[in-house]
Structure formats: structure tokens, C-alpha cells
Amino acid sequence: MPNELNRFIVHCRNRRESAAFLADLMATPAPFDYGRFTQVNTSNNVGIDFADDLVPADRINESHIAFRVTDEEFDAILARLKKNSFYQDLPGLPMAWRVSGRLTVLPTA
């Protein structure tokens, strides 16, 4: 059987708020509590488990998660970011990336 990623943990300050943000952004089913985690499932069945009590808040490190999306999905995600004021089109900021040829700045909270 080939190796497949099943789930991973994202340490955060508020697991339910963080999971709800990602689920809304990616238009996935609502997150659900699973023991001490709040989980968001991706379209390829990888569980992203948000935890807010395993690591002290001052020890949470920044992480990077990348999703492969179509141009249409990207446009929809970008529209949701703009709707919620999480988008800035400012070249030169440290959190700026070129995504599908477009400049997008994502929140770090």
C-alpha cells in the first residue's frame, strides 16, 4: 500500500475559529470537533486538525500549507478573502507571494 497523508496538526490560538476560517475560505463542509481537535477535511480526504491546547501560544510557529486549486477555485477563494478584508494588493510586503501569477497576501493570525 502506498503512503498517503491522512491528517496533520496545526497549532493555533483558537481551534474552532481557525478551522471555521479555513473551511469558509476553501468552501469545505463545516469543521467538526474530534476530541481535543477541530478538524477540516480536504477534498482528497486529508484531515487538518486544529489544536489550541498542545503548545503554549508563545511557542506556536508559523506554518505554510499549500493547496492545488484551479483558476476558478482560486478566484472564488480570493473573493472570500476580499469579502472578509484579508486581502491586500501591496507589492513588497514580507508575506506576499505570487500565486497563479497574481499577488496575494494571506493573514498570519
N, C-alpha and C positions, 0 to 999 in steps of 0.2 A: 504494500500500500504506500503510495507516495505521501510525503509530508505535506500537510495542509495547515495553515494557520487557523486556529479555532477561535481564539479570543486573546485580548491583551488588556492590561490595566492602564488607565490614565488617572494619575493622581491629580486631584483638584481641591479647591476650597469648598465647593458646594456641588455634590454629585448630581443631585436632581436638576439643578439649574443648568449645569454644564451639559448633561445628557439631553435635556429638553432643547437647548440651543442647537446642538448638533443634529438632533432628529428633525427639528424645524428647518434648519439650513439644508439638509440633504433630502428632505421630504420623505423620510422613512416612517414606519409605524412608530407610535408613541413608545418611549423608553419604559422599561419596567424594572422594579426592584427585584433583586436576586440576592438575598442575604444582605451583606454589607455593601453591595454594589448596586448601581443603577446601570442597566445595560441598553445599548443601542445596537441593533443588528444591521449589518450592511447587506446590500443586495446579493453578495456572494457568501452570506451566512457566517461572516466573522463577527463575533461579539466584541463590542468596545465597552469594557466595564469601567465605569467611573467610580472612584473611591475617594472619600474625603476624610477618612479616619486612619489610614495606614501610615501616612507620612505627615510630620508636622508642617503647617502651612509655610514656614520659612525655609523648608527643605525641598519644596516642590521645584523640580527643574522644568525648564521649557522643553517641549517636545514638538516634533513635526510629524504630521500624519498627512499623507497624500492619497487622494482618490482619483482614479481614472474616470473621467466623465466625457460625454460627448459635448460638442459645442452648444447644443440646445440645452443640455443639463447645466452646463457652465453658466449660460445666460440666465437661467432660472435661479441658480444659486446666487449669482451676482445681484439679481433683482431683490432677492430676500435680504442679502447683506445691506443693500442700499436702503431698503424699506426700514430696516432696524438701525440705521446710522452706523453700521460697522464697516463702511467703505470710505476710502479716501483715495483720490487720484493725485497723489503728490510724489513726483519723482524724487529720488534721493533719500527717502526715509529708510531707516535700517531694516524695517520689516517688509520692505517692498519686494515683490517677486514678479517676474514675467510669467504669466500663466496663459497658455494658448495665445501668446503674442500680445496679451493685454496686461496692464499694470494693475495689480490688486494688492491691497494692504489688509491683512487679516488681524483680528484682535489677539492680544496675548493674555487676556484675563482668564 
